[in-house]
Structures are given as structure tokens and as C-alpha cells.
Amino acid sequence: MDCDPNLINALEPSQLSEATRRALPRRKLGRRTVAVLIALLVYVLITVSIVGSAFIHAVTARAP
């Protein structure tokens, strides 16, 4: 919202909820940002798989 904060605070709750319900357009991302997001996704997937395999190994391991 590109409005004055004082005007936003002056709205009634129903007016504020109606004003914030409007969908915002998609943002255009640059190549560098997309590359960073893809790298982050790959990192998260690798990390989840490592933690998952460690958890399964710990659960299935027999106590001495």
C-alpha cells in the first residue's frame, strides 16, 4: 500500500480488512534472485534428506 500511515490508522477494521484483501501483482525477479532461490531449494532438499536418513538410521539401529 502506498498510503499515508495516518490514513491507514484512521480506517475502520472492516475497511482495513477490505483494503488488505486485494491481491498484489506478481513481482518480476532477476536472474540472480532466481538462481539464489533455486540454490536455496537444492540446499533445503539435501539437508532434509540427510536429516531424514539420520533419523531413520537412529530409529532402526539396535541398542547394544
N, C-alpha and C positions, 0 to 999 in steps of 0.2 A: 504494500500500500504506500503510495506516495502522498500521504496526507500529513497534515499538522498533528502532532501527538495530542495537542489540546483538543482538537476537534474529535479525535478518536475517543478520548476520555469522556467527552460530552455525550456520546451516543448512549441510547438505552441498550440494555442487554440484548433485546431482540434485534435491534438494528445492527449491533456489532456482530452478532452471530450470522446475520444475513450478509453482511459485508465481507466477512471472512469465509463464507461458504463458496464464493466464486472461485472457479478453478483458474490456476495460473498457467500460462503457456509454457511449453517445454523449453528448457534452456539449451542453447547451442553450445556444445562442448568442443574444445580444441583437440587436436591430435595428442598433445602431451597429456591432457587430462584423461582422455580415454585410455591411453597407454598406462597411466598410473592406476586407474581403476581396474583394468584387466590384470595388471601385476598384483594388485591387492587381492583380487578374486583368486588368482592362482595360489598366492601365499596362504590365504584362508583355507582353501581346499586341501592343500598339502598339510597344513597344520592340523586340520580336523581329522584327516586320515591317520596321521601319526598318533595323535591323542587317542583316537578310536582304537587303533591296533594295540596301543599300550594298555588301554583299559580292558580290551578283550583278552589280551595275554595275561594280565593280572587276575582277571576273574577266573580264567580257565586253568591257571597254574595250581599245581597241587602243593599243599604245605608239607614240609619235610617231617 
